[in-house]
Amino acid sequence: MGRPTRRRHSSGKSGSWSPTPRSPLAEHRDIYYAGFYYDAVKEYAEAELTAALLSGRELPTPQDLGLDAVPYLKGLGEAVGELRRRLLDELRTGDVPAAEVTFARMETIIGLLTSLDYPDGMTSGLRRTTDVARSLIERSRADLTMTAVQERVRRSIDDATGGARVLGSPG
């Protein structure tokens, strides 16, 4: 199907990924308005944004992706879940500094999303996406904090025992 085609309304304002006469959905408005096309566009945004976030690249803009703000922002909010998975993997492998960088990215996203104050009817449920992202970030904060504290305790024990193996510690 390719990228959604942007359309200009008679007002001159850019419309949301609506089918133009040449787009694949021009003759299938039933599909376009059924809801799953919107979900696919949001998933596309999430995939592109997650790839940029995980690789440390600059985030593409909605214009770069050919999207309007709402599916872009919802995709950004859902990318927080992918970042949480990355953070947990980093914690599991003991890479606390990398987990802190990932967490900082998550906080930046929630800072942006919470700064937007529009009626939910205009943003197709962005508030709920933001609330879920906030919840994931708070759980990630707890996981990161617990791991950092455990690491400090482990180092203190190692320092106090001269690195000798303590009963119950891994080998």
N, C-alpha and C positions, 0 to 999 in steps of 0.2 A: 504494500500500500504506500510505502514511503512516508515522508514527513507530511504533517498536516499543512494544508495550504491556507495562508492568511488572506483575509478578504477585507477590503475597505468598504465601510458603510457609506451611504450617501452623505452622512455628516462629515466625512473625511476621517473619522476615527477608525482605527484598526479594530477589526472584529476578532472574536475568538475562533480559532481553528475551524472555521466554517467551510463547508464545501463550496468551492467556486465552480463555475460552469465547466472548467477543465479538470477538476479534481476527481479522483476515483469514486468519491461518494456523491457527486453532483446528482446522479440519478437514483441514489439510494438514501434519501433523507431519513427513511425509517430506521436504517442502521445508524446513521449519524446521531439521531436523537434518542436512540434506544438506551443509552447510558454506558454500554460497554466500550464504545469508541472513546468517550471521555476517560474511562478508566485506563484504557490503553495509552492515551496521551499522557496521563498522569504517571503511569508506569515508565513510559519513555523518559519523562523528565527525571524521575527517581533514578533510573539507570544511568543517565548521563551525569547527573549531579553526584551520585555515589562514586562513579568512576573518577571524577575530578577530585572529590574529597579524599578518596583513598590513595590517590597518586600524588596528592599535594599540588595539583594544578589549579590554576585560577578557575573559578566557577564560570561556566558559560552563562550568558544572560538569557532571559526569555526570548529575546530577539535572535540570539545565536541559534537557539533551538527551534525557532518558528512557533513559539507558544505564547499564549496570553499569561497574565500573572497568576491566575488562580490555579491551573493545573501545575504550573511551575512551582508555586509556593507549597502546594500540597505534596508534590514530589520531593521538595526539599525537606518538608517535615517528616516524610516517611523515610528519607535517607538517614535520619537519626537512628532508626532501628538497625540499619546496616553498620553504622558507626559503632553502635553498642556491641554488635557481634565482633567487630574488629577489636574494640577495647577489651572485651573478655578474652579473646585469643591472646592479646598482648599481655594481659595479666597472667594468664595461664602459663605463658612461656617465661614469665619473670621480667618482661620488658616494661617496667613501670614508667620510665621516661617517655616511651612511645605512647603508652596508654594516656599519659597526661596531655600529650599533643592531640590525640584523638578526642579526649574529653574537652579540650579547649575549642576544638572545631564544633563539637556538639553544642557547647554553650553559646558560641557565636550564632549558630542557627536559631536557637531558641530566643536569643536576644532580638534577632530580626523578626521572627514570627510574632513575638509578644508585643512588638512595637506597632503592629498593624491593628487598627481598630475599625473594622467595617462590619456592618450587619451580616449575620451568618447567611442570609438569603443571597447576598451579593458574592459570597466567597465559597459557596457550596460545601459548607461543613469544615472550613479551615480551622475554626475554633476547636473542634474535636480533634483534628489532626495535631494541632498545637498542644492540646492537653495531653494527648498520648505521648508526644515527643517529650514534654516536660516530665512526665512520669518516668519515662525511660532514662532521662538525664539524671533524675534524682536517685534512681536505683543504681545508675552507673557511678554517681558520686559516692554512694555508700560503698560500692564494691571497690572503687579506687582508694578510698580512704582506708578501708579495712586492710587492703593489701599493703598500702604504704606503711601503716602502723605495724603490721605483722613483720614487714621487712626490717623496720627499725628495731623491733624487739629481737629479731633473729640476729642482727648485727651486734646488738648489745650483748647478747648471750655469747656470741662468737668471741667478742672482745674480752669478755669476763673470763671465759674458759680458755682463752688462747687458741681458739679454733678447735679444741678437743670435741669429740663427738659427745653430745648430750643424749641421755636416754630418750628415745622416741623421735629424735631428729633424723632427717634423711641423711644417708650416708656418705 
